[in-house]
Amino acid sequence: MSWSRQPVNRRAVLATGTGLVAGGVLHTATAGQASAAQPAEPAPALAATYTNPVLWQDFADIDIIRVGDTYYCSASTMHYSPGAPILRSYDLVNWEFAGHSVPVLDFGSKYDLNGARGYVRGIWASSLAYRPSNKTFYWVGQIDFARTYLYTATAVEGPWSRLTTIGTAYYDAGMLVDTDDTLYVAYGNTTINVAQLSADGRTQVRTQQVFSTPSSIGTLEGSRFYKINGNYYIFLTRPANGQYVLKSTSGPFGPYTLRQVLLDLPGPVGGGGVPHQGGLVQTQYGAWYYMAFVDAYPGGRIPVLAPVTWTSDGWPTVQLVNNAWGSSYPAPAVPTPPRAVEPMTGVDYFTGTSLAPKWEWNHNPDNSKWSVGNGLTLRTATVTSDLYWARNTLTHRIPGPTSTATALVEYSGMRDGDRAGLALLRDSSACVGLMRDSGGTRVVMVDGLTMDSNWNTTGTGAVRASANVSGGRIWLRAKADITPGANRTARFSYSTDGTNFIPFGPAFTLNNAWQFFMGYRYALFNYTTGALGGSVRVTRFEVTAP
């Protein structure tokens, strides 16, 4: 950062018999669970009700499936790497990170911040499916409107590998594994298409337009593809305030009939948007649920859950509370979970051999410039004065509505020109960090880190507070209020003893415009305005939420 001193839309069927297909998963009592065994934890007591949002973190464009007794959902990540995170649950309410479907964004140099940048590109709405015949998970998504990529794994934790690339860009893909094991993908914006893949999933056999959205509706996208009781359904969103469904009784290529599911429905999150997009899933006992998301900026797009029933002629109906998506519902009836899921907050000491799946880099990292095991070591990877060009910025979603992140940073390895710290990262960013210059180190609070609507940098930061520090380690803290709405703020502080925190700099107003799509994240960074070679070590990172 040049940190000079000074005083901005996007863009399910009642059935209780066996052999139902939804989201690519054969829902039968014998559907196998392909994920690796987890350490035994005491099973949680099942609550009688749940409240929305079920997860107050930024997980948009959700796809959701069940394999045996385990639920999985995936989400968009755009320019963050690894991409397409997978969450796991045993009750549809309590979720944990499980892995990522796309290990690296190897789709061009811009995703390496090499001569160009991939902000707000990368992983958009995509699909997660499970194929019982080969006990394999599939991820499918298009990149840069150019082509489609398929990745597979036999366990959600990985390893995931690229199966194929297809020349047709399956925009907002939804994969269906049919009861005869044929692979189909529904996709498109306004014009909705269905593609059939080869038996090995590597090539496209055919693709056909199946529906054209009436002008009175506008845009439909976000396909999710299901087969239930012999009927085919394509679940579609009208961004960002409606949900529709197409139904065919004549096969995957239609013809299809359209019905509205919801439009301008009041949502369960104060200040948030209309629940939309997402997908449908059936429990082990035959009940159906719809996991959607609501726009909830500045924090992003957050998942909400509602039960669904079906009309006698096979159309889905969201169950409302006082003509709105309920803030609370009876908890889904599921078998007793085998263990408690891992919490989404807590402490990370970076003692393992790899990063936990809750962490994602801003673009692809330079893997020669970071390590874990004895804390997280970040060696400077980029010479720049611009945080948005800096490689190896490591991000963590911000839990809402309020939360606090605290990083213990050892900084004796910094060199002159180095800039390291803890940021609130989006298209308008701020941080509390360290500046090393002329042999001395200062702790600073910086804001004015901005991008324009084309995601080009317009501001590289201005120092709003500064203090000399010594001793080689410091606690950096950011507290963020991401309650949906305008004028939400974050505040920074620091400590030299881990106990007494000094408020630092003015409050930072968070940008709640939707156009960047991704919400704010906590971000650890280290780059240099001088020469490479410096480093910092983060020995403890804690996220707490009320």
Stockholm file with secondary structure:
# STOCKHOLM 1.0

chainA/1-546         MSWSRQPVNRRAVLATGTGLVAGGVLHTATAGQASAAQPAEPAPALAATYTNPVLWQDFADIDIIRVGDTYYCSASTMHYSPGAPILRSYDLVNWEFAGHSVPVLDFGSKYDLNGARGYVRGIWASSLAYRPSNKTFYWVGQIDFARTYLYTATAVEGPWSRLTTIGTAYYDAGMLVDTDDTLYVAYGNTTINVAQLSADGRTQVRTQQVFSTPSSIGTLEGSRFYKINGNYYIFLTRPANGQYVLKSTSGPFGPYTLRQVLLDLPGPVGGGGVPHQGGLVQTQYGAWYYMAFVDAYPGGRIPVLAPVTWTSDGWPTVQLVNNAWGSSYPAPAVPTPPRAVEPMTGVDYFTGTSLAPKWEWNHNPDNSKWSVGNGLTLRTATVTSDLYWARNTLTHRIPGPTSTATALVEYSGMRDGDRAGLALLRDSSACVGLMRDSGGTRVVMVDGLTMDSNWNTTGTGAVRASANVSGGRIWLRAKADITPGANRTARFSYSTDGTNFIPFGPAFTLNNAWQFFMGYRYALFNYTTGALGGSVRVTRFEVTAP
#=GR chainA/1-546 SS CCCEECCCCCCCCCCCSSCEEETTEEESTTCCCCSCCCCCCCCCCCCSEEESCSSCSCCCSCEEEEETTEEEEECCCBTEESEEEEEEESSSSSEEEEEEEESSCCSCGGGGTSSSCCTTCSBCSCEEEEETTTTEEEEEEEETTTEEEEEEESSTTSCCEEEEEESSCCTTCEEEECTTSCEEEEECSSEEEEEEECTTSSSEEEEEEEEECCTTTCCCEEEEEEEETTEEEEEEEETTTEEEEEEESSCTTCCCEEEEEEESCCCSSTTCCCCEEEEEEECTTSCEEEEEEEECTTSCEEEEEEEEEECTTSCEEECCBTTBCCSEEECCCCCCCSSCCCCSSEEECCCSSSCCTTEEEESCCCGGGEECSSSEEEECCCBCSCGGGCSCCEEEECCSSEEEEEEEEECTTCCTTEEEEEEEESSEEEEEEEEEETTEEEEEEEEEEEECTTSCEEEEEEEEEEEEECSSEEEEEEEEECCSSSSCEEEEEEESSSSCCEEEEEEEECCCCSTTCSCCEEEEEEEESSCSCCEEEEEEEEEECC
#=GC SS_cons         CCCEECCCCCCCCCCCSSCEEETTEEESTTCCCCSCCCCCCCCCCCCSEEESCSSCSCCCSCEEEEETTEEEEECCCBTEESEEEEEEESSSSSEEEEEEEESSCCSCGGGGTSSSCCTTCSBCSCEEEEETTTTEEEEEEEETTTEEEEEEESSTTSCCEEEEEESSCCTTCEEEECTTSCEEEEECSSEEEEEEECTTSSSEEEEEEEEECCTTTCCCEEEEEEEETTEEEEEEEETTTEEEEEEESSCTTCCCEEEEEEESCCCSSTTCCCCEEEEEEECTTSCEEEEEEEECTTSCEEEEEEEEEECTTSCEEECCBTTBCCSEEECCCCCCCSSCCCCSSEEECCCSSSCCTTEEEESCCCGGGEECSSSEEEECCCBCSCGGGCSCCEEEECCSSEEEEEEEEECTTCCTTEEEEEEEESSEEEEEEEEEETTEEEEEEEEEEEECTTSCEEEEEEEEEEEEECSSEEEEEEEEECCSSSSCEEEEEEESSSSCCEEEEEEEECCCCSTTCSCCEEEEEEEESSCSCCEEEEEEEEEECC
//
